[in-house]
Amino acid sequence: MAQLDFWYDFASTYSYLAAMRCDALAEAAGVALNWRPFLLGPIFAAQGWTTSPFNLYPAKGRYMLRDIERLGAQRGLKFRAPDPFPQNSLLAARLALAVPEALRPEFSRAVFLAEFGEGRTISDEGLLGEILAGLGLNAAETFDKAKSDSIRAQLRGETETAQKLGLFGAPSFVAGDGEVFWGDDRLEQALAWAKDARDK
Amino acid sequence: MAQLDFWYDFASTYSYLAAMRCDALAEAAGVALNWRPFLLGPIFAAQGWTTSPFNLYPAKGRYMLRDIERLGAQRGLKFRAPDPFPQNSLLAARLALAVPEALRPEFSRAVFLAEFGEGRTISDEGLLGEILAGLGLNAAETFDKAKSDSIRAQLRGETETAQKLGLFGAPSFVAGDGEVFWGDDRLEQALAWAKDARDK
């Protein structure tokens, strides 16, 4: 089966848009999607940014909010910007690696919906614990695992891999042959590429 | 008839992609498209950038080249990056304002094709003169007009208008109600918006 890696950061608005539709589109395209959370922060920092480019460049930030609102409305998705933006996505990313892999998409969508559908704070352990419990997981055990050295190292490794792949934003999609697509608006193209590459 | 303004900079690769397809799509959508050349340079400078973000952030620049190449291939468009990138687009922008308005799209597409289809230097008066002559225009007279105080002032005014509209990149599309869409990949959405706004 054709494979496509879906790289996302929980702080990223366009990752929210992609997360809410990518599984359905991948299934329709016959492509297996691998959800790979990572952190944009270290990648931004390496190019001299101390915060999101949407904060560094206010005109771009205002446009992004309107763009997400418009696209969300077309897709029946609520949008409410969390405060502060960007949210600290570290714990959510560690948890996404700590939950059973089969539950990672559902966990991730729940985090994105709380954050960008309701404007909630995703570094809050109360919220994250509710989400874990809603998936039938033992929240305390999952937090312990998420804070373990092995999960910390795994997330650092994923972020380093993302950087080596040349990723500089989220969401990004990477096909089996290394082809990179950046942005929710490249999802269809990435799925078509992954399918073609596999059929060759 | 519904109206949509197409703001473009001759140095912009994504403006090339949009320029080569926007008239056909606008016609099919029943939208009148106004071609409005402007300069991104002063807008970039105002946010502290001394060159294109694709040069400032090399990973993004490498990705952009690949993205344009892929999209161009899908659309049957050649792509060859000019050297240096970005090109100095000042004279081409002044000429685009100096030619008869009905010829502006055709002049602009010819400049974009020379620049990004063949990698040529668009500040070169020889090249620009050939393009003008190819449109049946008197090149010497058009250069004189392009370098006149009134065209210089008009281009400065357009760039200031772009900045006031909140534009921060090119291409951008602005509907009659002030709604802004950024990027070649938002062209279809912008046309639909312009049409809806007009039908209301």
Chai-1 contact restraints between the chains, C-beta under 6 A:
chainA,res_idxA,chainB,res_idxB,connection_type,confidence,min_distance_angstrom,max_distance_angstrom,comment,restraint_id
A,Q47,B,Y57,contact,1.0,0.0,6.0,A-B,restraint_1
A,Y57,B,Q47,contact,1.0,0.0,6.0,A-B,restraint_2
A,A59,B,G166,contact,1.0,0.0,6.0,A-B,restraint_3
A,A59,B,F168,contact,1.0,0.0,6.0,A-B,restraint_4
A,K60,B,F168,contact,1.0,0.0,6.0,A-B,restraint_5
A,Y63,B,W182,contact,1.0,0.0,6.0,A-B,restraint_6
A,G166,B,A59,contact,1.0,0.0,6.0,A-B,restraint_7
A,F168,B,A59,contact,1.0,0.0,6.0,A-B,restraint_8
A,F168,B,K60,contact,1.0,0.0,6.0,A-B,restraint_9
A,W182,B,Y63,contact,1.0,0.0,6.0,A-B,restraint_10
A,D185,B,D185,contact,1.0,0.0,6.0,A-B,restraint_11
